[in-house]
Amino acid sequence: MNSERSKSILFVHNGPTRFTRIDRDLLQQRWRVTEWHQRTWRINLPALTRAVNQCMMVFCWFASWHSFTPVLLARLLHKPAIVVIGGYDTANVPEAGYGSQRGGLRRLVARTVIHSATHLIAFSESAKKEAVANAGADPDKTRVIYQGIPLTAIGSCDKRKPLVLTVGNVWRENLLRKGLLPFVRAAEYLPELTFVLVGKWHDDSIQQLRRVAGPNVELKGYLSDNQLNELYVRASVYVQASLHEGFGMSVAEAMLGGCIPVVTRKGSLPELVGETGVYIDSNDPVSVAKAIRYALNQGSTMRREAQGRIVSHFSLERRRQALITFIDHLLQQSG
């Protein structure tokens, strides 16, 4: 273990999201991790070059401007470069104004990173297929390792509040991409229920949601992880009326908390939910409301099935073991 700890992984990201924090902490259990948080386009090239030169491997979250230079430097210095893909970087959802693969400079940058990386990790089978189809990723160098969920907020599956929940940062593209607008509009058809939308407000699109929100809708804004977990273990139903999902972290956390998931069949959601939730025929408000009403009639059995699916298929330990096995294999090949 001491020899492993002496080796360093350069961990590159552009923001400390739950995804990045989880992987950073998992990797730190075995290796020494040097974190490179690239906040802007302005790069300290000498410092980055030293960091890449001193590490045994570069590990990046998402193919974008922040991973562009680290991956190219790793290639130049003959170091393995892993990039986790499957979000904005590989998406092409023009109806929601979402995805680097719609074209322009973002598309060029993302594709360059994806093609230059020595290995790719997709966090779902659908994310891998999308990366191959939209960004020309090499399927032979792309490994699927599902995201891991901390098994903390496990709620009782019995009595539940008449509360319907969704989580998503509020900005223009997420109104449709994350299904925030259909969610809020669906509340009109279920006035006896409380609809709660949690997510940081990033632009004036919150005004559009306020204009259509009825008296049974609560727009909470940002909540801490503990506050969000309290909602997961109280709510009856969690809704993800998305047009695109690379994985569905909030869906998984809500399922673990005991919510019945109501989701579209977009992206990774069928892989995540399986047969333990309710699927929306389309993301128009009437269909969303109909699916919510159906879910409310399912009771505790479906809650337990959804909860058990996360525990058995998407635990943090499963991701930890998969990452360690994968990286150990790559280091043996390169070393």
Buried (B, 14 or more C-beta within 10 A) or exposed (E): EEEEEEBBBBBBBBEEEBBBEBBBEBBBEBBBBBBBEBEEEEBEEEEBBEBBEEBBBBBBBBBBBBBBBBBBBBBEEEBBBBBBBBBBBBBBBEEBEBBBBBEEEBBEBBBBBBBBBBBBBBBBEBBBBBBBEBBEBEEEEBBBBBBBBEBEBBBEBEEBBEBBBBBBBBBBBBBBBBBBBBBBBBBBBBEEBBBBBBBEBEEEBBEBBEEEBBEBBBBBEEBEEEEBBBBBBBBBBBBBBBBBBBBBBBBBBBBBBBBBBBBBEBBBBBBBBEEBBBBBEEBBBBBBBBBBBBBBEBEBEBBBBBBBBBEEBBBBEBBBBBBBEBBEEBBEEEE
